[in-house]
Amino acid sequence: MRHNSLPTRRQFIQTAAASTAAVSTPLILPACVTGATGKATPSERVTLGVIGFGPRCKYVLPQMLSHPDVQCIAVSDVVGKRRAAGKDLVDKQNGNTDCVVYRDFLELLARKDIDAVLIATGDRWHAPASILAAKAGKDVYSEKPCGITIGLCQELSETIKSTGRVFQAGTQRRSVANFQKAIELVHTGKLGKIHTLHASVYIPEIKTQWLPGEPTPDPDVVDWNLWLGPAPWRLYNSEYVRGSWRGFYDFDSGARLLDWGAHTIDLCQWANKADDTMPLSFEPGEKQITAMYANGVKLVIHFLETPFGDRPGWIQSLGTCPVRFEGDEGWLEVGDSGGLEVQPDSLKQKLPPLPQAEAGIDVKAHTRNFLDCVKSRKPTAANEDVMRRSHIACHAAAMSWMLNRKLELDPVKEAFVNDDEANRLRTRPARDWAV
């Protein structure tokens, strides 16, 4: 239920749109976490709210809460069972029953005692919820893909800057040791001059049909209007809520290319020192998309038929989300297993022992980076600028596949050259959900 003292959805959004939240720091001090109990004092603690308690949140939130200087005090989800499960997890972590649950995340954002939010909804909500959170004065850790269109990625980035908030995209491989080591080897010239980057992605997919309609449940069970949010209206089907929304154009990002591409293309951007730019062209093929950077480096985006099984052309032992970087003196490949392979052997023998670290899915270091930046107000490892360029590169690649033609991109204007149809696809109309 909405408390009488809280604004309506419409009032909240109008207020947020009409004014920029005051730039402020959380109610914490940038001090080290000390004390006999190992817990942070209230002045050192980041108070956290959670928006969306689905499968991804169930993995990320416990690792975020493992840091002694963060305390979750509120969970929001449009599904009643998920709200209850979120409260149960948080209360067990806190050792009390104080966690408050909300069906409507705007009620959570209206609280002044929340410093930061973890956004782990479905893709359609990532950017709108992040934008509203930043305008409400919250720092934001958002799961990827952070925006389902180029326009939303741009708006999110600009909102973070205008509000002075701290933002972390959930592309956690930027904080994982073997990926960091791979980038270090590239940037220090160990592979020679880099000429080709290889990223792995799912086979692109778009579904436009509707699942059969079912009776719409009571909003306290599933708030279907809020679940849809900015996505176009369609009849309720429980499979969407269970996770089968993936691949449907109305709910998903870039024909599913961003599921892995938000990680792998992002890593290629980083390797090419291209966090401030993106490729100039994208050309689709039968099993890949080829992109070219202004510095002459080629990016090959490979479609994997079995991303979690056998992956021909990749080193299987290195695990999922593999990337490969090729230079004129050698190449390296890295994936989620925590390992790293360098060839030729003559090059490998010149290097110190390569890391065998935590798996690429591990978010503990990435959430630590976010919390440290909440305190210091410095940019995070996957800040809004990093997210903006790598996500737009992903979307441009997906659009070249969707339109089945080569696209040329102006990386400064973030617009396609002489292609009105492609430029229209940079945005989508949003449904008015604030009723």
Beta strands, then each sheet from edge to edge (+ up, - down):
strand 1: 46-51
strand 2: 70-76
strand 3: 100-102
strand 4: 116-119
strand 5: 139-142
strand 6: 167-169
strand 7: 194-202
strand 8: 281-284
strand 9: 288-292
strand 10: 298-304
strand 11: 323-327
strand 12: 330-334
strand 13: 340-343
strand 14: 407-410
strand 15: 415-416
sheet 1: 3+ 2+ 1+ 4+ 5+ 6+
sheet 2: 13+ 12- 11+ 7- 10- 9+ 8- 14+ 15-
end
